[in-house]
Amino acid sequence: MQGAYESPTFQPSFEYAGTTGSVVGSDTSRSNADWRDGIAYTVQGRILSCIAQAGFDGRTSKEIEDALQMSHQSVSSSIRNMELDGWEEHKMFSAYNCGKVVKLKLTRGGQHAYVTRQTARMMMHKDLQEPNARRVSYKHRYEGMRKEIFGLLEEMSNDYSWTWYEKLNKIYQEKQ
């Protein structure tokens, strides 16, 4: 059986700003991500093939780690990238709106099993579980809050009620 990673149609998943993911502002993390991006084709392909071979039972991270002799970090991050690749979270989750791998509600050893998208399309919807939502970074949340406060401050400044404007402005200034 030809593995997915040997197929000319297989493309690795880069769901974190076009990479496998890194910590913003960390040169070490960026360097590691560059290295991981370079091997993602092989790593993700091997993992996808391992999951495909399990059929409807799927495989947990631990089962893949043991079968392929790979680290938990490599396996879990690859699964997450492939789970998000193709899933449009603003649309209803289904076997036709999902990633390359799909989480099952079934767990073994406290871990969810995963199947391929193709296998998921032959399964009952009730057996599939939607991916966890993409996390928003602290910096992104803070920036959003900051914009909201500035909008509110602008609105409040036109109200000529300066007492609460000054208090809110002071709170903001202390948080910078």
DRENZA-107962 format. One record per atom (N, C-alpha, C): x, y, z. Coordinates in steps of 0.001 Angstrom, whole numbers, plus 500000, padded with zeros to 6 digits. Last residue first. Example, Ala and Ser with C-alpha at 12.3 -4.5 7.8 and 13.67 -1.06 7.14 Angstrom:
512850497750507080/513670498940507140/512900500030507870/513190494310507800/512300495500507800/513200496700507800/
END
This chain:
498820549494530509/499780549452529408/501124548922529833/497152549796532643/497280548449532086/498315548361530972/497017552495533200/497692551625534172/497960550228533608/495466553401531055/496865553816531144/497663552928532112/492957552279531756/493661551859530545/495140552179530636/492394553707534071/492484552252534105/493276551750532898/492257556300532986/493284555975533991/493480554457534075/490011556079531378/491293556383530762/492439556026531712/488073555719533337/488329554660532372/489680554860531701/488257558232534628/488484556977535362/488835555839534405/487602560004532555/488924560078533175/489252558798533941/484967559205532069/485954559167530991/487354559147531588/483663559774534412/483882558375534097/484882558210532961/483924562666534179/484314561912535362/484607560458535023/482856563860531845/484300563653531979/484707562809533171/480726563878529712/480628563348531058/482030562915531467/480506564582527053/480838565605528035/480629565156529470/480281562905524919/479139562943525826/479318564011526914/482537562543523525/481528563412522910/480305563598523801/483826560672525006/484366562036525009/483391563024524386/482525558300524454/482280558937525739/482765560385525744/483597557661521960/482159557868522102/481848558648523377/486259557325522710/485894558338521715/484408558694521833/486037555205524482/486554556495524951/486168557617523996/485152553214522736/484293553659523822/484741555018524347/487426552979521159/486151553334520550/485181553879521584/489261552159523113/489470553436522435/488190553909521744/488083549699523746/488167550750524764/488373552105524113/488423548314521334/487080548544521878/487086549674522891/491199548238521155/490425548957520135/489016549262520635/491757546644523413/492294547990523317/491500548826522310/490602544240522672/490086544959523834/490522546424523777/492271543581520503/490834543772520310/490215544572521438/494699543300521837/494573544324520801/493097544623520522/494092541126523463/494424542401524067/494230543536523061/493752539118521517/492635539490522402/492853540865523013/496363539093520458/495228539412519598/494014539834520433/497827538299522707/498131539575522056/496946540018521184/496784535777523184/496600536824524191/496797538190523547/495248534309520269/496389534628521117/496044535742522106/492640532058520145/493054533410519813/494166533770520784/492478528744518885/492683529670519997/493111531031519466/489898527185517125/491249527769517081/491359528767518220/487926524758518878/488081526018518142/489534526475518162/488329521290518386/488308522416519315/488562523673518496/486351519691515793/487628520098516407/487407521185517458/483545517540516458/484075518786515899/485412519128516558/483498514080516116/483513515229517025/484190516405516344/481383511345515142/482444512313514863/482355513481515824/479164509842515525/480426509275515992/481600510239515842/477065511116514281/477059511091515755/478362510534516329/477423510566511582/477810511881512099/477922511880513625/478798507408510733/477649508164511237/478160509489511833/481088507193507921/480673506953509305/479430507778509644/482220507873505587/481476506614505580/480931506272506964/483662510103506123/482511510255505219/481684508978505101/485789509156507582/484723509872508288/483472509991507421/487460508230505535/486802507265506426/485623507913507126/488266510695504477/487582509722503628/486836508690504471/489599511848506646/488393512490506116/487581511493505285/490683509283508940/490875510173507805/489535510769507385/490339509502512543/490213508787511275/490487509790510154/491436509244515922/491258510035514709/491161509108513508/490405509067519360/490954508442518159/490641509350516973/491261510803522333/490374510614521194/491128509898520081/492333509271525389/492616510071524196/491591509776523104/491997507521527473/491812508942527746/492100509846526557/492217504995526344/493300505481527191/493209506973527455/490203506118523792/490919504958524321/492086505498525140/487005507358522791/488333507546523383/488889506203523814/484788508586520313/485385507429520964/486755507788521544/484368510666518711/483926510818520098/484502509700520949/487212511362516617/486053510550516969/485642510855518401/488379513872514436/488347513324515788/487069512509515974/489821513488511291/488618513844512044/488643513113513381/492098514948508955/491781513918509940/490626514429510791/491777517105507328/492286515868506724/492083514682507650/488705518609508624/490095518590508208/490473517286507531/485424519399507295/486336518900508325/487756518954507777/482769519089505950/483387520322506448/484254519918507632/481967516574505562/482284517336504354/482792518738504692/481279515630507957/482353514894507284/482738515568505968/480768518793509655/480301517524509084/481507516817508472/479796521797511233/480749520701511142/480075519466510546/478673524719509628/478324523540510416/479325522408510157/481111527403509625/480069526586508999/479809525366509866/483196528490510924/481977529298510913/480820528565510223/485331526758510501/484635526725511786/483374527572511844/486088524709508121/485639526098508194/484757526211509428/488801522642507559/487627522864508401/487312524356508429/491189522543506227/489978522313505448/488703522548506231/493001521671508876/493194521922507446/491954521537506639/492658520789511472/492148522116511120/492168522387509626/493889518316511473/492497518402511915/491871519739511497/496506518922510796/495681518214509811/494201518265510169/497313520220513173/497398520905511888/496490520244510860/496869518086515004/496132519350515132/496155520127513812/498723516183514082/497292515872514084/496486517165514138/501080517605514592/500720517235513216/499236516918513105/501021517764517362/500976519002516573/500616518716515122/501132515016518054/499965515830518430/499892517122517624/503640514180516894/502368513559516533/501195514488516841/505577515849518081/505468515736516619/504102515215516209/505081515414520843/505001516754520249/504793516684518744/505620512672521180/504258513166521365/504088514530520702/507830511302518657/507558512004519911/506112512481519961/507600508003517210/507703509462517112/507360510080518459/507220505304516378/508381505713517183/508654507210517031/504925504478515189/505907505158514333/507180505573515061/503497503239517263/503640502566515966/504764503166515125/503591505154519340/504177503821519516/504450503143518174/502240507318518139/503596507487518686/504293506140518802/499757506111517637/500603506555516519/502045506712516978/498859505692520234/498997504548519327/499888504892518138/498800508349521152/499693507368521785/499922506168520866/496755509456519569/498128509975519495/499117508943520022/494760506748518221/495009507825519184/496439508315518980/493067505941515197/494234505806516072/494312507006516999/490221504083513865/491076505246514057/492273504936514942/488312502260513183/488730502320514586/489547503571514877/488031502338510425/486976502946511242/487343503038512718/491530502316509687/490137502269509236/489191502969510187/494222502230510083/493369501807511201/491898501744510819/495410503357507886/495503501901508034/494595501368509144/495084506086508418/494316505459507337/494298503940507481/497009506499510391/495593506658510722/494735505943509684/499297506076508847/499063505251510037/497590505309510436/499057508152506987/499035506750506536/498720505806507688/499335510348508695/498091510163507959/497965508727507455/501999509947509533/500903509920510512/499574509671509810/503369510255507116/503470508990507853/502324508846508848/502659512933506537/502309511842505634/502348510493506316/503820514355508610/502360514327508494/501908513197507584/506584513729507978/505985513460509288/504465513351509181/506956514601505272/507202513218505678/506478512875506975/506149517303505432/505661516437504358/505790514970504774/507677518419507525/506226518191507704/505665517244506654/510253519204507373/510019517754507467/508534517404507568/510082521994507199/510842521249506196/510586519750506216/508757522685509502/508092522919508214/508765522099507123/510772522142511371/509577521284511322/508812521456510007/512499524295510815/512971522913510659/511783521967510514/510816526424511466/511380526332510111/511844524909509829/510402525869514179/509269525796513245/509766525682511803/512949526396515180/512406525047515275/511249524860514301/513037529144514671/514024528261514060/513539526816514061/510947529993516320/510868530220514874/511832529291514136/512002529326518828/510769528699518383/510617528829516870/514232531044518830/514406529594518974/513183528858518454/513055533565518683/513925533112517595/514121531606517632/509928534587519454/510973533687519930/511789533169518742/507829536059518425/508905536779519106/510031535894519624/505393533594518828/505731534890518260/506812535557519105/506142530254518559/505826531304519517/506311532629518927/504715528442515765/505824528869516616/505327529951517563/503714526198513143/503458526936514382/504707527267515159/503962525324510644/503482524335511596/503262524966512964/502643528089508665/503719527251509196/503104526176510080/500629529854507981/501417529264506910/502594528422507356/499487530435510465/500096531505509667/501039530936508608/499027527392510960/499410528475511865/500213529504511094/498604525207509338/497440525963509798/497767527115510738/499664523450507074/500334524546507772/499264525531508245/499946520142506071/499045521175506608/499846522196507399/501394518891502996/501326519029504457/500434520202504855/499735517201500411/500366518457500807/500283518564502323/499632514635498045/499621514986499463/500365516295499693/500000513935495403/498902514856495702/498878515289497165/501960512035495191/502284513383494707/501189514396495018/502453509979498025/501554510403496964/501918511808496500/503798509400500240/504478509092498991/503664509553497787/502142509915502303/503273510807502171/504069510525500905/500345507818502188/499890509154501769/501071510077501524/501879504829500879/501553505747501968/501157507104501425/500597502147499078/501367503374499015/500924504296500135/500842498806500000/500000500000500000/500880501248500000/
END
